[in-house]
Amino acid sequence: MKDYKDNPYFKLFSTQKNNHYNVAQSRVRDRKKKLDALKYAIEVTYREEIIEALQKDLGKPRVETELTEIYQIVSEIKFAKRNLNHWTQKHKVSTPISMLGASSYYIFEPKGVCLIISPWNFPFNLTFGPLVSAIAAGNTAIIKPSEMTPNSSALMAKIVEDVFEENEIALVEGEVETSSQLLKLPFNHIFFTGSPQVGKIVMKAAAEHLTSVTLELGGKSPTIIDKTANIDKAAKKIVWGKFMNAGQICICPDYILIDKSVKTKFLASCKKWLHHYFSENPQTSKSYGRIVTDKHFQRLNSYLENAKQLNATFEVGGQTDADSKYIEPTIISDLKLESTLLEEEIFGPIMPILTYNNLDEAIAYINSKERPLALYIFSKSKADIKQIINNTRAGGTCINNTHIHYANHNLPFGGINNSGIGKSHGFFGFKAFSNQRAVVKQHTFGVTELLFPPYSSLKEKLAKLTVKWF
C-alpha cells in the first residue's frame, strides 16, 4: 500500500481497515442491534439536543426537525431492519442449459471502509441516513459532517462516540482541509452529498484509487404548472416545498414554469399561503428558518440585487436582514434569461417564475439545462404528464406534490449526471454500500468441459451447435 504516514487520518483509517472483515462477517442480528442503538440515541437520548442544535445552526422549527431530520432517520432504520434478512440472503438465479451441472446465485457483500461526507442543510438526516445503509450492508465508516453547522456537527460527534466503537464508526470534524486529507485515502466507497462543483472534486479524488462513489448533488429542479392544474392546491404545496428550511433543500422547486394563462391566479394563491404559513411578517414567525452562514446570505442577496438591476418584478418579498441572516420569502417574475437566479442553483427562499405559451416551450427550456435532481409536475392532464416525463430526464419526479418521493424508502433516491450518480434509501442505499458478487457452483461434470482443448472437428461442430441453440 502507498505510504500515507503523513496523512493525519491514516491511523483511524487503518484501524477500521484492520477490522472491516470482522464487521463484514457480523450477523444480521448484530447489525440490527447497532441500528437499534442509533435509533434510541436519535429518538430518545439526544432528541431535545438535536432540536436545540438545529435551532442554533439554522433557526429550524421543532416540527421541521421532527419531520425532516428525526423521523427520516428513524423510518430509514425501521425499513432496513424489516428487510435486512432478505437483502443479505443468497439470491438464486437461473443457470443456462449450456452450463448444465452448475447452479448460480449472487450475494451482497460489504464494500469495506467507507467515507460519508455530509452537508449542512439537513445535518442529521443526511449524515445518519447514509450511515444506516452502510451499517446494514456491514461496512465500517468514517463520517465528515459540514463545518457550517458547528452545533449539529459537535452533537453528531458525541452521538457517534457514545453509540459506536471507533474501529467501526468514527466522526471527524474540521474544515475543507479535513475533507481533502480524507479523500486522499483509499476508501472502498465514498458517499458524498453536496453541490455538483464539489462532487466533481470528490469524483476526481476517488478516481485515484478507483473507489466507487455515490454522489447526491443538486442543481435547478423545475416545476411545471399547466392550465389544467388545481392552481390553489399547487400553490399550497409549492410554497410549502420551496420555503421549508428557508429554501435550503437540494430537491426544493428551484424555479416555476407556468402556463401564461394561470400565472395571475397562481401568484394570488401563493401570497395567500405564504401569509397562512408564515404570517404577514415571516421575520417574527416561529415557522420560518434562517440562512446558514453570512457567506450564503451574501450569495443570495447578490441574486436579489442582480434581479433588481435587470428590472425583474418582485411579486412578493425581497426584504433582508444581514444581522439575523434573514431573507424574506420572495417570488420574482419577468426575469431576463441571463439573471443569476436562472443560471445558478438558488438554495434559498427565492422563487423565480417563468411563463410559457405551450408545453413544448417549457420542456425545451428544461432540456437546455443540466439534468435536475427533481422535477415536479402539477396537472390533471394525463397526456401532459406523459409528455413531460417522456421528454425530460430527472433523478425523481412528483406529480401534484413536492418532496414526498424522498420519504418513500421503497423508491430509489438520487440524481442523474450533473445532479448525481447512484441511488440511496432503503434497498438502494444498502446496494450502494454493497458489492453484488456473482457465484457459480459446479456440482457435477460440466458440459463446457467437452469444449476444452485440444480442439478437433467434432468440438468445432459442438461449438457451432452451442452458438446456434444455447
N, C-alpha and C positions, 0 to 999 in steps of 0.2 A: 504493500500500500504506500501511496505517496506520503512524504513526511509532512505532517500537519502540526508538528510540535509547537510552532509559533502561534497557532490558532487558539484563542482563549477558550473556545468551546469544544476543543478536541477531546479533552478528558471526559467531559459529560457525554459526548457522542460515543466515545469508546466504551464507557460504562454501559450504555444502552446496547451498543453493538455486541458486546460480550454476553449480554443477557437476552438478546432478541429471540434466539431459538428456544430458550426456556419459556418465554412468553408465548411464542408461536404454538408450542405444544400444550398450552393450558387448555383445560376442558371448558366446554361451553358454560357449565355452571360457575366456573371461576370467573369467566368474562362477565357473566351476569351479575356476580357479586360486586365486581368493580363498577359496573354501571349503576347498580343499586346504591353504592356508596356515593357516587357522584350525584345521583338523583336526590338523595337525602340531604346532601350538602347544599344543593341549589334550592330545593323545595322547602327545607326546614331550617337547617343550621344558619345559613347565610342569607336567607331570603330578604330580611329587612336591610342588611348591609348592602345587598345588591341594589335594592331600590334607592337607598341613600347615595351610593356611588354614582349611579346613573343620573340622579338629580343634580349632583355636583358637576358632573362632566358635561352633560347635555341638556340639563333642565328637563329631563324626561319625566312626564307624568307617571304616577304609580300604575294607572290602568295600562298604559302603553308598555311599561316594564313587565307587568304581569303577563300580558298577551304576546308581546313580540320578543321577549327575552326568556322569562322563566317557563312559560307554557311551551314554547317551541323546543327547549332543551328537554323538558320532562316528557313531552309527547314523542320526541325522537328516541329517547331511551326506552319508553314503553313499547314502541313499534319494533325496535331492534330486539328486545327481549322476547317478544311474541314470535318472532320469525327466525331467530338465530339458529335454532336446531335444524330448520330446513335449509337455511343458507349454507351451513357448514357440512352438510352430509354429502356423500357421493351422489353425483348427478349422472345417472346412466343414460347413454345414447346408443342408438343402433349402430351395428358394425356391418359394412358391406359384405356381400357374399364372397367377393374376391379376397376377403381376409378371414375366410372360414376357419374356425378353430380359435378365434380370439374374441374378447369382449372389450368394450370401451366405456369409459366414463371420464368426467372431469371433476376436479375439486377446486375450491377456492382456498389458496394458502396465503398467509400474511406476506406482505412485501418486505417487511423488516423494520428498519429505523426510519421514521417519518418526520418531516418538518411541517408544522402548521403555522403559517403566517396569517394573522387575522387583522381585520380593520377596526376602525373606531366607531362606526355608526351604530352597530349593534354588537358591542364588545363581547358580551357573554354568549349570546346566541351564536355568533359567527366564529367563536373560539371553541366552545364546548360542543356545538353541533358536529363539526368535522371530527372532533375528538371521540365522540360516541361511535362514529363509524370506524375510526382507527382501532379503538379498543375492541369493538365487536369482531373486527377482522383479525385480531390477535397480534397487533403491532406494538412496538414501543414508539414514543413520540416526544419530540421537543417542540414546545409552543413559543412563538414570539408574537405577543399582542402589540397593539398600537401604542406608541408613546403619547398620542394626542389625547387619550383618555386615562390620565395617570391614576385616578382613584379606582377606576374599574380594573386596570392592569394590576395594581398592587393587591387588590382583593382577590383577583383570579390567581395570583401567585400564592397567596395564603391558602386558598381552597385546594389548589393542586398539591401543595406541600402537605396539607392536612390529610388528603384522601389517598395519595399515591406515593409509592417508593420512587426515588429519583432514577433508579435504573430501569424504570418502566415509563413513567410520565414525568416530564420536568418543564417548568416555565422559565423563560429568560426574559427579563425586562431590559429595555435600552432604546437608544436612538437608531437612526438609519444604519449606522456603522455596525450595530449588533446584527441586523439582518444580513448585511454584506458579508460579515465573517461567517455566519451560519451557512450562507449559500455557497461558500467555498468547500464545504464538507460533502463527502459522497453519500448523501442520503439515498434511501431506496425509493422514496416517494416524497414529493413536495405538494402540499395543498395550500394554495395562495388565494386570498380574497382581497381584491383591491381594484385599482384602476388599470386600464389597458396599457398605459405607459409603463407602470411598474411591472405589470405582468410580462412584458417583453424582456425586462431585466432578469426576472426570475427564470423565464424560459431559457434565456441565454446562459445563465449560470448552471441550470440543470443539464444543458447540453454538454457541458464539460465532462460530466460523469454519466451521460446517457440516462439520467434519472427521469422517471416518469413524473408527469405533473397533472394536477387538476387546477385549472385557473378559473376562478369565478370572478369575472370582471364586470363591466357595466356598459356605459355608452348611453345613447339617446333613445330611450324607449318611447315609441309613438303611441298615441291613442287616436283612433278613428271614430268619429261620430257621424253616422249617416242620417238622412232626413226621416227615416222610419223609426229611429230610436225613441225610447221614452226619455225625453230630454231632462225632466226633473230628476228622475232616478239616476240618470247618467251623471248629472252634476253632483248629486249627493255622494255617489261612490267615488267619483274622480277627485272631488275636493278632499274627501277623507284620505284617499290614496296618495294624493300629491302633497298634502301638508302635514301628514303624520311625521313625527320626528323632524319637524321643520324641513321636510323635503329631502332629508339626507338618507336616501334609500336607493340602492342600486336598481331596483325594479319599479320605482315610482314613475308615474306618467311624466315623461320629460317635456313633451310638447303635445299640443292638441291639433288634429286636423279635422275640421268640422265642415259639413255641408253649409254653404253660404246662407242658405235659406233659414237655417235654425240657429245661427250664431247669436242673435239678439236674445232669443228666448233662453239659450244656454247661459249666457252671461248673467241674466236676471236670476236664474236658479242658483248659479254659483255664489252670487252675492248673498242670497238668502241662506244658503247652507254654511257659508263662512261665518255669518253672524250667529247662526244657530250653534255651530261648533265652538267658536272662539270668542263670542260676543262682539260688540261693535269696537271694542278696544282689545285686540288679541294680546297686547303687551302685558295686560293685567290678568290674562286668562291662565288658570292653572292647568289647562288642557293643551297648552302650546309650548313647544320647546325652544331651544336656542341653538345658534351656530357653534360648532365645536371649538374653534380657535379664532384668534384675531386674523390669522392668515386667510382662513376660509371666508371669514366675514368680508375682508377687503376684496377677495376674489369675486364674491357675489355682488358686492357693492359696485365693483367696476363694470359688471354686466349691466346693472341698472343704469349707470352713467352712460354707457355706450348706447343703450336703448333710447335714452333721453336725447342724446346728441343726434341720433338718426330719426328723431321725431316720431317715435312709436307712441301708441296710445296706452296710457296706464288706466286700465278699466277699474282695477281695484288695487289698493295698497301703494307700496313704494316707499313707505316710511322706514327709517332705520335708526338704530341707536348703537353706536360703537362700544360704549362702556359696558353694556349688557349683552353684546353680540346678538342683538335682536334685529331681525328683518321681518317686516310685516308680510303676511300672506299677500302675494302680488300676482295679478293677472294682467298680461300685456298683449295687445293686438297691434295690427298694422306694422309689423316688424319687417325691415328690409332683410333680404336673404343673407347679407353679409354680417348681420348682427351676431355678436359673440354668443348670445342666447340660443341661436340656431346652429352655431358651429361647435360649441363646447358642451360637454355633459354638464348640466346645471348643478345637480346635487345640492339643492336648496329650495326655499319656498317661493319660487318664481315660476309661473306657468305661462308660456307663450302660446298664443292661439293663431293658427293659420286657417284660412278658409280655402275650400275647393269648389269647383263647379261640377265636376263629375268624378267618380270613384277612380278612374284610371289616372287622373291627375294626382290624387293622394297616394296611390300605390307607386307611381313613378317617383314621387318625392321621397318616399321611404326607401326605395331601392337605390336612390342616389347617394344614400348614406351607408355607413358601416352597418353590418347586421346587428340588430339590438338584442339585449338580454330578454326583454319582454315586449310584447305587442298587444295592445288592448283594443277590442272592437265593441262598440255599442251600436246595436242594430236589431231590428226584428226581421230583417230580410235574410232568409237562408241563402239566396243567390248572392247577395253582397258579402255575407260572411264567407261563403265558399270561395268567392273570387279573391278576397283579401288573403285568405290562408293559402290558397293555391299559388298566388303570385308574389308572395313575400317569404322571407325566411327570418326566424327568430328563435331564441332559446326556449321561450314558452309563450303561451297566449291565454288570456282570459276573455270570455265573451260576456258582455254585460256586467262586468265587475273588474276590479283591480286587485292585484297582490295574492288573491286566495289560492292560486295554484302552488305558491310556495309552501303553504301549510298542509298540503296533501302528500304524505310520505309515500304513497303508492306511485307518485309521479316522479320522473327524473327532473332535477333542477340544475340548470346550467345554461351557458351561452353557446354561441357558435362563432367561430373565427374571432373577430375583434372583441366580442362580448364574452368569450371564454372557451375553454377546452375541457371536455369531460363533464360528468354529471355527479350530483350528490343527492343526499337524503335517502333514508330507508335502504332498500336493497342496493340502489345505485351508489350510495355512499359506501356501503360495505364492499361493493365491487371495485370502487375506485382505489381502495386501500388493499386490494387483494390481487394476487396473480391467479388467473384462471388456467390451471395446469391440466393438460391433457394426459390421460393414462390409457394405454392399451395393454391388455394382459393376454399372452398367448397360452392357451390351455392345452392344446393338442398339436399335432402336426399341422403346420400352416401351408395352405396351397401355394403361397408365394415361393415356397422352397422349390417347387417344381420348375421355377424360372431362374434359379441360381446358375452361375457359370459352372462348367464350360457350356457355351451356347451351341445349339445344334439346330438342324432344320425343324425338328419336332418342337423345340422350345420357341422357335420363331413363329410357328403356327399357333402355339398356345398363347403367345404374346398378342398376336393379331386377334385371336378369339376373345382375349381379356379386354382389349380395347373396344371390340365390337359389342360384346354382350354385358360387360360388367362396368 
